[in-house]
Amino acid sequence: QVQLVESGGGLVQAGGSLRLSCAASGTIFVINKMGWYRQAPGEQRELVADITSGGDTYYADSVKGRFTISRDNAKNTVALQMNSLKAEDTAVYYCNTIIITPGRRMSSWGQGTQVTVSS
């Protein structure tokens, strides 16, 4: 069982920056992938960015060049630095982890943190 605690959301003006953090705890050996998803009102949850244990990253086209994901494998933490924020970045952001063991794939979610960008 993995518990995820997020922090860092809030209200910011367009063009501003926020940094989201997520800490994982519990029975953890290796977190294969850590990522951030977001869900705006009336929309489906979408992948924003993720990062593997080896440091390979993925970014949604809408955030490329503005957001940076990073992780600390020793501390089981992941962060999302969000710059040049736009009103369309407004959403609840969720931390996600994927742990793969023989015969099992476990996905865990944080409680979500609200990001509101005012235009």
GUDODO-455624 format. One line per 3 residues: number of its first residue (from 0); for each residue y negated, x negated, z of N, C-alpha, C. Coordinates in Angstrom, 2 decimals, decimal comma, padded with zeros to 5 digits. Example, Ala and Ser with C-alpha at 12.3 -4.5 7.8 and 13.67 -1.06 7.14 Angstrom:
0> 005,69:-013,19:007,80:004,50:-012,30:007,80:003,30:-013,20:007,80; 002,25:-012,85:007,08:001,06:-013,67:007,14:-000,03:-012,90:007,87
***
This chain:
0> 001,18:-000,84:000,00:000,00:000,00:000,00:-001,25:-000,89:000,00; -002,17:-000,57:-000,90:-003,41:-001,34:-001,02:-004,58:-000,42:-000,71; -005,48:-000,91:000,11:-006,71:-000,17:000,40:-007,88:-000,90:-000,24
3> -008,76:-000,13:-000,87:-009,92:-000,69:-001,53:-011,19:-000,11:-000,92; -012,12:-001,00:-000,59:-013,41:-000,57:-000,03:-014,52:-001,10:-000,92; -015,33:-000,18:-001,43:-016,41:-000,54:-002,34:-017,74:-000,52:-001,61
6> -018,68:-001,27:-002,13:-020,04:-001,25:-001,60:-021,00:-001,66:-002,69; -022,28:-001,35:-002,48:-023,30:-001,85:-003,37:-023,94:-000,84:-004,29; -023,49:000,39:-004,29:-024,14:001,38:-005,14:-025,52:001,74:-004,62
9> -026,21:002,59:-005,37:-027,53:003,02:-004,94:-028,38:003,52:-006,08; -029,66:003,64:-005,80:-030,64:004,13:-006,77:-031,50:002,96:-007,25; -031,65:002,86:-008,55:-032,44:001,78:-009,13:-033,17:002,30:-010,35
12> -034,29:001,71:-010,66:-035,03:002,09:-011,86:-034,40:001,45:-013,09; -034,60:002,07:-014,22:-034,10:001,52:-015,47:-034,64:000,10:-015,65; -033,74:-000,77:-016,10:-034,10:-002,17:-016,25:-033,77:-003,02:-015,04
15> -033,44:-002,37:-013,94:-033,12:-003,07:-012,72:-031,68:-003,54:-012,65; -031,31:-004,06:-011,50:-029,97:-004,62:-011,31:-029,34:-004,10:-010,02; -028,03:-004,04:-010,04:-027,23:-003,74:-008,85:-025,98:-004,59:-008,90
18> -025,44:-004,84:-007,74:-024,17:-005,57:-007,65:-023,19:-004,76:-006,83; -022,06:-004,43:-007,43:-020,99:-003,71:-006,74:-019,93:-004,71:-006,27; -019,40:-004,43:-005,10:-018,33:-005,27:-004,56:-017,17:-004,40:-004,13
21> -015,98:-004,98:-004,19:-014,77:-004,26:-003,79:-013,83:-005,25:-003,11; -013,35:-004,87:-001,95:-012,42:-005,71:-001,21:-011,09:-004,99:-001,07; -010,01:-005,69:-001,38:-008,67:-005,13:-001,28:-007,98:-005,67:-000,04
24> -007,26:-004,79:000,63:-006,49:-005,20:001,80:-005,15:-004,49:001,80; -004,24:-004,98:002,62:-002,91:-004,40:002,68:-001,86:-005,45:002,34; -000,71:-004,97:001,95:000,38:-005,88:001,59:000,18:-006,30:000,14
27> -000,39:-007,48:-000,03:-000,76:-007,94:-001,37:-000,18:-009,32:-001,60; 000,47:-009,48:-002,74:000,92:-010,81:-003,15:000,02:-011,31:-004,27; 000,07:-010,65:-005,38:-000,82:-011,00:-006,49:-001,35:-009,71:-007,12
30> -002,65:-009,61:-007,23:-003,25:-008,48:-007,93:-003,40:-008,89:-009,39; -002,59:-008,29:-010,24:-002,58:-008,70:-011,65:-003,91:-008,44:-012,33; -004,49:-007,28:-012,04:-005,74:-006,93:-012,69:-006,63:-006,18:-011,69
33> -007,91:-006,48:-011,73:-008,92:-005,77:-010,93:-009,99:-005,28:-011,88; -010,46:-004,08:-011,65:-011,43:-003,55:-012,59:-012,34:-002,51:-011,99; -013,29:-002,11:-012,81:-014,24:-001,07:-012,44:-014,22:000,02:-013,50
36> -014,11:001,24:-013,04:-014,21:002,42:-013,89:-015,44:003,20:-013,44; -015,87:004,11:-014,28:-016,96:004,99:-013,89:-016,74:006,39:-014,44; -017,33:007,35:-013,75:-017,22:008,73:-014,18:-018,55:009,42:-013,96
39> -019,13:009,87:-015,05:-020,37:010,63:-015,00:-020,04:012,11:-014,92; -020,96:012,93:-014,43:-020,69:014,37:-014,31:-020,29:014,97:-015,65; -019,19:015,69:-015,64:-018,71:016,34:-016,85:-018,02:015,43:-017,84
42> -017,86:014,17:-017,48:-017,24:013,20:-018,38:-015,91:012,72:-017,82; -015,11:012,12:-018,68:-013,87:011,52:-018,23:-014,15:010,15:-017,62; -013,26:009,74:-016,74:-013,37:008,41:-016,17:-013,11:007,38:-017,26
45> -013,94:006,35:-017,31:-013,80:005,35:-018,35:-013,79:003,94:-017,74; -013,07:003,06:-018,42:-013,01:001,67:-018,00:-014,32:000,98:-018,37; -014,92:000,32:-017,38:-016,16:-000,42:-017,61:-015,85:-001,89:-017,87
48> -015,06:-002,49:-017,00:-014,70:-003,89:-017,12:-013,50:-004,17:-016,25; -012,69:-005,14:-016,66:-011,62:-005,60:-015,79:-011,38:-007,08:-015,98; -010,62:-007,64:-015,05:-010,39:-009,08:-015,06:-008,99:-009,35:-014,53
51> -008,26:-010,22:-015,21:-006,91:-010,56:-014,79:-006,95:-011,65:-013,72; -005,78:-011,91:-013,14:-005,70:-012,97:-012,13:-006,01:-014,33:-012,74; -005,84:-014,46:-014,05:-006,14:-015,70:-014,74:-007,57:-015,82:-015,21
54> -008,34:-014,75:-015,02:-009,76:-014,80:-015,38:-010,11:-014,20:-016,73; -009,14:-013,65:-017,45:-009,46:-012,98:-018,71:-010,19:-011,67:-018,42; -011,25:-011,43:-019,18:-012,07:-010,26:-018,93:-012,10:-009,31:-020,12
57> -012,38:-008,07:-019,80:-012,62:-007,03:-020,81:-013,88:-006,28:-020,40; -014,70:-005,94:-021,40:-015,89:-005,13:-021,16:-015,95:-004,01:-022,18; -016,35:-002,85:-021,72:-016,63:-001,77:-022,65:-017,84:-002,17:-023,50
60> -017,86:-001,71:-024,73:-018,95:-002,07:-025,64:-020,31:-001,71:-025,05; -020,35:-000,61:-024,33:-021,62:-000,11:-023,82:-022,24:-001,01:-022,74; -021,46:-001,92:-022,17:-021,99:-002,77:-021,10:-021,96:-004,24:-021,44
63> -021,43:-004,59:-022,59:-021,36:-006,00:-022,97:-022,75:-006,62:-022,99; -022,85:-007,82:-022,41:-024,12:-008,51:-022,37:-025,01:-008,11:-021,21; -024,64:-007,04:-020,51:-025,45:-006,58:-019,37:-024,69:-006,67:-018,04
66> -023,39:-006,44:-018,09:-022,56:-006,45:-016,87:-021,68:-007,69:-016,87; -021,41:-008,19:-015,68:-020,51:-009,33:-015,51:-019,54:-009,04:-014,37; -018,26:-009,16:-014,66:-017,23:-008,96:-013,64:-016,72:-010,32:-013,17
69> -016,45:-010,41:-011,88:-015,92:-011,64:-011,31:-014,97:-011,29:-010,18; -014,09:-012,21:-009,85:-013,16:-011,96:-008,75:-012,90:-013,24:-007,98; -012,51:-013,05:-006,73:-012,10:-014,15:-005,87:-010,66:-013,88:-005,50
72> -009,74:-014,61:-006,10:-008,32:-014,35:-005,87:-007,92:-014,63:-004,42; -008,53:-015,61:-003,81:-008,17:-015,96:-002,43:-008,58:-014,85:-001,46; -009,69:-014,17:-001,77:-010,19:-013,12:-000,87:-009,83:-011,72:-001,35
75> -009,20:-011,62:-002,52:-008,86:-010,31:-003,09:-010,08:-009,42:-003,22; -011,13:-009,98:-003,78:-012,35:-009,22:-004,00:-012,73:-009,27:-005,48; -013,44:-008,24:-005,89:-013,96:-008,17:-007,26:-015,38:-007,67:-007,18
78> -016,23:-008,19:-008,04:-017,63:-007,78:-008,06:-018,04:-007,42:-009,49; -019,04:-006,58:-009,57:-019,60:-006,20:-010,87:-021,11:-006,35:-010,77; -021,64:-007,35:-011,45:-023,08:-007,55:-011,52:-023,61:-006,75:-012,70
81> -024,52:-005,84:-012,41:-025,02:-004,95:-013,44:-026,51:-005,21:-013,63; -026,88:-005,68:-014,80:-028,27:-005,98:-015,12:-028,75:-005,06:-016,24; -030,06:-005,00:-016,40:-030,66:-004,18:-017,46:-030,08:-002,78:-017,46
84> -030,04:-002,18:-016,30:-029,41:-000,87:-016,16:-030,18:000,20:-016,94; -029,41:001,14:-017,46:-029,95:002,25:-018,24:-029,60:003,57:-017,55; -030,32:004,60:-017,90:-030,05:005,90:-017,31:-028,61:006,34:-017,58
87> -028,09:005,98:-018,73:-026,72:006,37:-019,07:-025,66:005,61:-018,29; -026,05:004,64:-017,48:-025,11:003,96:-016,59:-024,89:004,76:-015,30; -025,66:005,82:-015,12:-025,52:006,65:-013,93:-024,14:007,27:-013,87
90> -023,44:007,03:-012,76:-022,08:007,52:-012,61:-021,57:007,13:-011,22; -020,42:007,66:-010,89:-019,68:007,16:-009,73:-018,78:006,03:-010,24; -018,86:004,89:-009,59:-018,09:003,72:-010,01:-016,91:003,54:-009,06
93> -015,75:003,33:-009,64:-014,51:003,19:-008,87:-013,88:001,82:-009,11; -013,48:001,22:-008,03:-012,71:-000,02:-008,11:-011,23:000,33:-008,33; -010,56:-000,49:-009,10:-009,14:-000,26:-009,38:-008,39:-001,58:-009,36
96> -007,19:-001,53:-008,83:-006,33:-002,71:-008,88:-004,97:-002,35:-009,45; -004,39:-003,28:-010,16:-003,05:-003,12:-010,72:-002,18:-004,25:-010,17; -001,09:-003,86:-009,53:-000,13:-004,83:-009,02:001,21:-004,54:-009,67
99> 001,76:-005,57:-010,32:003,02:-005,41:-011,04:004,08:-006,26:-010,36; 005,15:-005,60:-009,92:006,31:-006,29:-009,36:007,53:-005,85:-010,16; 008,65:-006,53:-010,04:009,83:-006,12:-010,81:010,14:-004,65:-010,64
102> 010,07:-003,91:-011,73:010,42:-002,50:-011,72:009,35:-001,58:-011,20; 008,15:-002,10:-010,94:007,12:-001,24:-010,37:005,74:-001,66:-010,81; 004,92:-000,68:-011,14:003,51:-000,90:-011,44:002,70:000,00:-010,53
105> 001,87:-000,60:-009,68:001,12:000,16:-008,70:-000,37:000,08:-008,99; -000,98:001,24:-009,15:-002,42:001,34:-009,39:-003,07:001,95:-008,16; -004,14:001,32:-007,68:-004,84:001,80:-006,50:-006,32:001,99:-006,83
108> -006,93:002,97:-006,13:-008,34:003,31:-006,39:-009,16:003,28:-005,11; -010,39:002,86:-005,27:-011,34:002,98:-004,18:-011,90:004,39:-004,11; -012,76:004,62:-003,13:-013,29:005,96:-002,91:-014,45:006,29:-003,85
111> -014,99:005,28:-004,49:-016,10:005,47:-005,42:-017,44:005,22:-004,75; -018,37:004,70:-005,55:-019,72:004,47:-005,07:-020,71:004,94:-006,14; -021,72:005,67:-005,72:-022,65:006,27:-006,67:-023,68:005,25:-007,14
114> -023,86:005,20:-008,44:-024,94:004,41:-009,05:-025,83:005,38:-009,80; -027,11:005,40:-009,45:-028,06:006,28:-010,11:-029,20:005,44:-010,67; -029,42:005,57:-011,97:-030,48:004,82:-012,64:-031,54:005,81:-013,09
117> -032,74:005,66:-012,58:-033,82:006,56:-012,94:-034,60:006,00:-014,13; -034,95:006,90:-015,03:-035,65:006,45:-016,25:-037,15:006,62:-016,11
***
